[in-house]
Amino acid sequence: MVLMNKNNKPAPFFLRVLKKIKISHLVILALLLIGNTYAWFIYIDTVSNSVDVHIKAWNIDLQDDQGTVTDTVTVYVDAVYPGMTTYEKEIRVSNFSDLAATVSYDILSVEIMGEKTYSREGKKEYNLAISQDDPTSEQLIQQLANNYPFVIDFDIDETHLEPVTGTATYTISIAWDYESGNDTLDTYWGERAYTFVNETPGAACISLDIKIKIQQDDQ
């Protein structure tokens, strides 16, 4: 039988369908929708909580006597001469992370009296062409320690940083004893330093670019 309105015209289709749907069916449909929605939110919450459990903080802080520094440090020494007061710069590394870390470093470049030398690591860092004659960072460190009357030294007192509380101090020092033990080198570099300071006032006799590397410790 087709439903008719008061003007004896067929009722709209949705009204005819609605007449055939029982209230109990609507109640069941509503309960199913509510149950599925609740289950979906429970699933999302469970996944979110599971992801959060596996996320660990990574927070490394580097400080010198001026405040926070980046992992690339530049050192300038205005003048060097026999008997100079030893120059020292310290970088304090603090691990506030939930993960252990390992600290190391590369010497990227050194400039002495206007002559600049890049390590292979430095050329890679600055996207420069690398040649076979370029020293590695380790080789450059050895040259700076042994090839001059002044000694440029690098030291880290701790390479392994425990989570949350681990600390290390990275020290760069430059010293030139009044008598280095090699009079020829003392005279040669002493004269070069004097000439350089007078001819290029304001320029640093020695400058170093150093990359402090901090990586997650797999141990």
Secondary structure as GFF3:
##gff-version 3
##sequence-region A 1 219
A	DSSP	alpha_helix	13	20	.	.	.	ID=ss1
A	DSSP	alpha_helix	23	54	.	.	.	ID=ss2
A	DSSP	beta_strand	60	64	.	.	.	ID=ss3
A	DSSP	beta_strand	67	68	.	.	.	ID=ss4
A	DSSP	beta_strand	72	77	.	.	.	ID=ss5
A	DSSP	beta_strand	87	95	.	.	.	ID=ss6
A	DSSP	beta_strand	101	112	.	.	.	ID=ss7
A	DSSP	beta_strand	115	118	.	.	.	ID=ss8
A	DSSP	alpha_helix	120	125	.	.	.	ID=ss9
A	DSSP	alpha_helix	137	146	.	.	.	ID=ss10
A	DSSP	beta_strand	151	156	.	.	.	ID=ss11
A	DSSP	beta_strand	160	161	.	.	.	ID=ss12
A	DSSP	beta_strand	167	175	.	.	.	ID=ss13
A	DSSP	alpha_helix	183	199	.	.	.	ID=ss14
A	DSSP	beta_strand	206	216	.	.	.	ID=ss15
###
